[in-house]
Amino acid sequence: MSTTAVFLSTFNGSRFLSEQLNSIIEQSFTGWQLYIRDDGSSDETLEIIGRFTELDDRIHNLSSIPTARLGPKNSFAKLLSYGYAQGIENYFLCDQDDVWHPDKMAKQLDSLMKIQGPGLVSCKVQLTDENMQYSGKKPAFEIGGAESQLNISGLLSRNCIPGCTMAFNRQLVELAMPIPEVCVMHDWWIALAAVSAGELNYIGAPLVYYRQHAENVVGGRSIVRIIFDVGSWLAVLRKGGEELSASIKQAELLADRLESRGRSNESCISVLREYSSLFDLKRRDRLGLVRELGLRESSLLLRWMLYIHVLGRLSEPGK
């Protein structure tokens, strides 16, 4: 049995799925297994999966009929639990919209094999339109330079490491599982666990063609467009407040997890504890802690939104 696996959670949106599956089949590294869990699709997704399982015996459909709708976080958590039970050593997460560079798995595995202990290797993405034409833009999570944010300060209040860029090892899965319900998203939790108690490396070459289309355009929208779209601006502000509160609880739970499992990275635990106490401080002291922890945002607009959330009642638990 292969010790390397790709995990894909699908949902409605089958028109790009075949391209993504073909890009996995065409990987230069061939010793993989692909496990797919469909999360309640009502279009042709299951039919496409069925065709590919017949085409390649490395592709496995784990969907039940009918499939329960769990959402991305819990669907991927279910897949990772399955992979861990199967003895998988190396894990890749996959989105159905994207296309992988032929050497993605080979390059990330080469880097991952050099890590002792819990480890994660991320990579750069190339933003494209729905026709796979290079857009010339950066996705929101890479604005400001992904490399400079791959530390605990860069990951406390925002996630710049989407699941489709990840390769990680069994030691990290052991630490990250079970994924708590309170965490914002599975990939953010996994990345934060890696940087807090393991090693997180970054490949600066684009290994994922990150497709933007009508159903997922938020990640590639420019700050200028958000500014002039009042509805989007308010939505971003509201969502940001909710995510900040959730990220604070997420940090607290991770600190508890590290301590309960005997992880000795005291400096990271201390940072997590400080961040989780943000709303225990008086408002005048909160910005000082933000600066002390080195929390960063990718643009001036998002930085001011962070300050609004930190200072205002919008983000306070129970308010």
N, C-alpha and C positions, 0 to 999 in steps of 0.2 A: 504494500500500500504506500502511496505517495505521502510524504510528510509535509507537503506544501499544498495549500488549498486557497481557492478564491471563493468568497461568499457574496452572493448577490441577492438582494431583496427587490423584487419587482412589484409594480403596481400598474394602474392604467397608464398607457403611453407606449404602446408596442411599436410605433413606427420607427424607432431608432434601435430597438433591442437587437435585431439581427446584426447590425454593424458592430455593436459592442461585443457580442458573443464571437463573431468572426475575428475580432482583434485579439481575443484571448486565445482562440484556437491557433492563430498565427504567431504566437509568442515564440521567440528563439529558445526560451526555456520551456521544455515540454513535459517535465515531470510534475504536473499539477493535477488536482481534481477541482471541479467547480460544483459548488452546492448552491442551489437556487431555492429560495422560498418566496412564493408569490403571495403578496399581501392584499388579497381580495380583488384582483383585477376582474373587470367585466367586459373587456375587449378581447383582442386576439392574442394576448400575452401568453396564455397557457398553451395555445396551439403552437406558437413559435417555440416555446420551451420544449414541447413534445417533439418537434421536428429535430431540434438540436440534440436532444438526448438519444435519438435514434441515429444521428449522424456521428456522434463521438461518445464513446463509452466512458470518457472522463467527466462527462456532464451528468449531474444527478438532480432530479426534481424532488424536493422535500415537501412540496405543497400538499396539504390535505384538501379534501373536497367535501364540503365547501371550505375555503380558506378563511380563517378569522382575520379581521382587519385589526392589526396591532399598531400600525404606525412605524416609521423607520427605526426609531430607537429600540423598541421592543422586538421588532422583527429581526434586526441584526443581532440583538442579544440572544434570541433563540438560535440563530445560526451559529453564533460563536460557542454557545453551550454545546451544541451538537458536535462542532469541530473538536472541541476540547475532549469530549467523551470518546471521540474516535482516535485520539492520540495525535492530532495534527500539531506539528511543530512551528510552521511558518504560515502566517495569515495575511491575506490580501482582501480588502473590501472593494466592492465594485458598484458603480451606478449604471443604470441601464441606458442613460443618454449619451455616455461618453465613448471615446475610442482610445485604446491604449497604444502607445508606441511599441513596436515589435520587441524592443529590448527592455521594456519596463520591468518585468519580473526578474530578468537576469541581473540587471544593474542594481535593483534594490536588494535582491537576495545576497549579492556579493558584499554589499555594505552591511546588511543585517548579520551575516555570518561572523563579522568582526567584532560584534558587540557581546560582551560578557554580562549576563544578567538580563533583566527586563529591558527590551530595546524596541525602538520604532524608527523606521526610515521613511521620511516624506520626500516628495519631489515637487518640482515646479510644474505648473500646468500652462497650456497654451489655450487662450480663450478663442472660441470659434463661434460662428453663427450656426443656424440649424443645418446649413449646407456644408459644414465643415470648412468654411472659409475663415482664415485668420482675421479676427476683428481689429487687431492693433491695440486693444485695451487690456488692462489687467482686471482680473476678478477682484471684488471688494476685499477678499481675505488676503490678497497679496499686495495691495496698495501700501506703500511704506517700506516694502522689502521684507519678504517672509523670513529671510535668514536672521534678521535682527530681532525677530519676535519669537524665536524658538527657544524660549526660556520660561521660567515660571512666571515672571512678571508679564511677559507678553501674552500668556495664555490665561491669566486669572479672570479677566473681564471680557475676553472675546476669543473666539476660536479662529485660527488662521490655518488649520490643518484639516481639510475635509477628508472624509473617509476614503474617497477614491484615490487619494495620493498616498495612502498608508500601506506599509508592510511592517508587520510586527511579529514577535516571537511568542512562544508558549508561556514563557515566564511572565510576560506582560499580561497575557490573558488571565493567568492564574491570579495576578494582583488585581486586575480590573473587574473580574467577575466575582459576584453578580453585579451587573450594572444597576445602580440604584434608580428607582423610579423618579426621584427628585432631580436627577441630573438633567441638564438642558438637552444634550444629544449624546449618543453613544460615542461618536468620534471625538468630541470635545473631552469627554471623560477619559477616554483611552489616552489621548495626547497629554492631558494633564497628569495622569498617572505615570506616563513614561518620563516626563520631564521632572517629576517630583521624586521618583524612586528608581530611575533607570537611566537610560541614555537615549537621546533623540538626535538623529542625524538627518541631514538635508542634502538632496541631490539638486544642484542648481540648473540642471538641464530639464526642459519640458518633456515629461514622459506620459502625460495625459492630455489628450485633446478634449478640453472642457467645453461641452456644447451648451450654448444659450439659445433658448427658443421661447415661444409664447408662454409656455407653462412654467418656466423657471428663470425668467429674465432678471429677477432681483439681484442675483449674484454678480451680474455683469453691468448693472446700471451705473451710470456715472453720477458723481455727487452733484453736478450741475443739474441734471435731470431731476434728481430727488428734490433739490432746493425749489425748483419751479413747479413741482407737482405737490401742491399743498396736502392732498389726501395721502400721498405716499410719505410725505414728511411726518405727518401726524402718526401714521401707522408705524413708521420706523421709531419715532419717539416713544410710542406706547410699548412696542415690542421690546425696545431697548431697556425700558424700565423693568419689564417683567423678567428679561434675561439677566439683568444685573442682580436682582433679588435671588433668582434661581442659582446664579453662579456663586453667590455668597454661601448659600446652603450647600452647594456642590463642594466648595472648598472645605467647609467644615466636615462634611462626610468623608472626604478624602483624607484629611488629617486624622480622623478617627480610624479609618481603614489602615493607614500606614502604621499608626501606633499599635493597633490591635494585632498586626501581623509582624511586629518586631522590626519594622524598617527604621534604620538609625540615621536617616538624613534629617538631622535636627534643624538645619537651616531652612530647608523647604517646609518642614512641618510648622516652623515658626512663622514663615511667610503666609502659609495657608491659614493659620490661626489669626494672624493680624488682619488679613483680608476678611475673614468671616466675622470679625468684630466691628466692621466698618459702621454699621448702623447702630452700634452701641455707643458710638461717639457722638458728642455734640456736633452740630452742623459746622461750626467754625473749625473743628479739628479734622473733619473728614477729608478736605482737600489736601491737608498736610500729609495724611496717610496715603492718599492717592499718589502724591509726589514721592513720598518715601519709598513706596513699593514699586515705583517706576511704571505705573499703569500707562499704556499708550493706546492711542487710536490712530487710524490710518489717514485721517484728514482733520482739518480744523473744525468742520461741521460736526463730525462724530465725536471729537474731543469735547466740544461744548455740550453736546447731548449727554456725554458721560458726566460732566460737571452738573448738569441740570438734574440728572437722576440721583447723583450722590447727595446733592444738597436738598432736593425737594422731597415732599411726602409721597410722591408718585411711586417711588420704589420701596418705601418702608414697609416691612412686613406688618400686616394687621391694620394698615391705614387705609 
